[in-house]
Amino acid sequence: MAIAGPVTTVPWNGHTGAVSFTYDDARSSQIPNLLPQLDSLKIKATFFIAVTGTGGDFEARKADWIKVARNGHELANHTKNHVNVPADPQAASIIQEMATYLRALDPSVQSVSFAYPNCNINGKTGVGSEDFLARGCGGTRFAWNTQPADWMNIEGLILGPTSVASGISHIKGAKSGNTWAVTIVHDVKENPDTYSLTPADNLSMLKAGVSSGVWIDTYQNIGAYYRAHFTMDTVTATATSDGWKMAWTSPNPKLPKSINLRVKLSATPFGSAFTVQQNGVTIAPESDGSYVIDFMKLSLNVLKTTTGVASGAFLPSTLRARAVRNGIAFEGVVGEPEALVVDVRGSRVFQGKVAHGLVPLPMDRLQGILFLTLSDRASGASVRATIDPIH
């Protein structure tokens, strides 16, 4: 017997509203002027990349842009030459050219979202052949329980020197309306052009997002969470000999490889004492009683008995980790795993429980290749990554 409605996705990852800050064209001002602002506020943004035709400097600073991606920002498709997307079927080859180029840069670049150059919305079938989400231009904010009519036109609000107040209002509207708002900026520099902001104005906009308490993340991450929930919240539970199983199908073949969804499970049919697992790995509850699952695993098991796990860690199948100035940063992990770091000689560099996505290490311990293992004592699961030296 299948039971409907056993899982509910927590709106906007536990926040009231969401905001994505997007920046176009890989402009030369963005790395020196914008990145320090984002890093200081711990904000991850989306950069829609064009290689030529914009006055940017992507090819000249490609190594720096790869570091931007490894630091958790999104590098996404804006066509290679910043050309208006033609009508289908000609659009597909242009979209594929840039998607292939970006994906070859680094494993951290998935390139599954798109922004139409010059706001020229065309060739949607070609765009959709490589992307699950595409950004048009406009002031629409998107409500949690209303599925967009067109995932190939999820709008962003263009900002310029005279529209800072409008941008801040757009962000506050996401909070008050419990919606998703997207902003669009080109340069971040003194004497900005029509579609750009001064560093001071851009910082004011970012701080407005932080102070509002909305969920701030990349266009890809929020869009994927948003799109996945319309599938997740229709899943049914089928009784098994030891509990229940839920399975679903991805709504789009270009969704990211992993999507962490925060979900709550209904007391009907599960009751109040149960164990949640994905692929045999036990998932510990969060402090609010929710569970963070990976939507892209496409199934979930709930066992009738409880393991008594009060805390633990959700480990992804592939660990993304990198050296940063204060240690090793890792992504896609929920909870507090046990960390073991060894060097190429097998000498132990660090061992202990870690939180907040960071293994703390001094700079002098990050000069050579390291090997990181994260483990969850509750389930016995572990995942490993090789860490390149910091430069």
Stockholm file with secondary structure:
# STOCKHOLM 1.0

chainA/1-391         MAIAGPVTTVPWNGHTGAVSFTYDDARSSQIPNLLPQLDSLKIKATFFIAVTGTGGDFEARKADWIKVARNGHELANHTKNHVNVPADPQAASIIQEMATYLRALDPSVQSVSFAYPNCNINGKTGVGSEDFLARGCGGTRFAWNTQPADWMNIEGLILGPTSVASGISHIKGAKSGNTWAVTIVHDVKENPDTYSLTPADNLSMLKAGVSSGVWIDTYQNIGAYYRAHFTMDTVTATATSDGWKMAWTSPNPKLPKSINLRVKLSATPFGSAFTVQQNGVTIAPESDGSYVIDFMKLSLNVLKTTTGVASGAFLPSTLRARAVRNGIAFEGVVGEPEALVVDVRGSRVFQGKVAHGLVPLPMDRLQGILFLTLSDRASGASVRATIDPIH
#=GR chainA/1-391 SS CEEECCEEECGGGGSSSEEEEEEETTBTTIIIIIHHHHHHHTCCCEEEECSSSSSBCTTTTHHHHHHHHHTTCEEEESCTTCCCCCSTTTHHHHHHHHHHHHHTTCTTCCCCEEECGGGCCCCHHHHHTTCSEEECBSCCCEETTSCCSCTTCCCBEECCTTCHHHHHHHHHHHHHHTEEEEEEECCBSSSCCTTCBCHHHHHHHHHHHHHHTCEECCHHHHHHHHHHHHHHTTCEEEEETTEEEEECCCSCTTSCSCCEEEEEECHHHHCSCCEEEETTEEECCCTTSCEEEEGGGCEEEEESSCCCCCSCEECCSSCEEEEETTEEEEESCEECCEEEEEETTCCEEEEEECBTTEEECCGGGSSSCEEEEEECTTTCCEEEEEECCCC
#=GC SS_cons         CEEECCEEECGGGGSSSEEEEEEETTBTTIIIIIHHHHHHHTCCCEEEECSSSSSBCTTTTHHHHHHHHHTTCEEEESCTTCCCCCSTTTHHHHHHHHHHHHHTTCTTCCCCEEECGGGCCCCHHHHHTTCSEEECBSCCCEETTSCCSCTTCCCBEECCTTCHHHHHHHHHHHHHHTEEEEEEECCBSSSCCTTCBCHHHHHHHHHHHHHHTCEECCHHHHHHHHHHHHHHTTCEEEEETTEEEEECCCSCTTSCSCCEEEEEECHHHHCSCCEEEETTEEECCCTTSCEEEEGGGCEEEEESSCCCCCSCEECCSSCEEEEETTEEEEESCEECCEEEEEETTCCEEEEEECBTTEEECCGGGSSSCEEEEEECTTTCCEEEEEECCCC
//
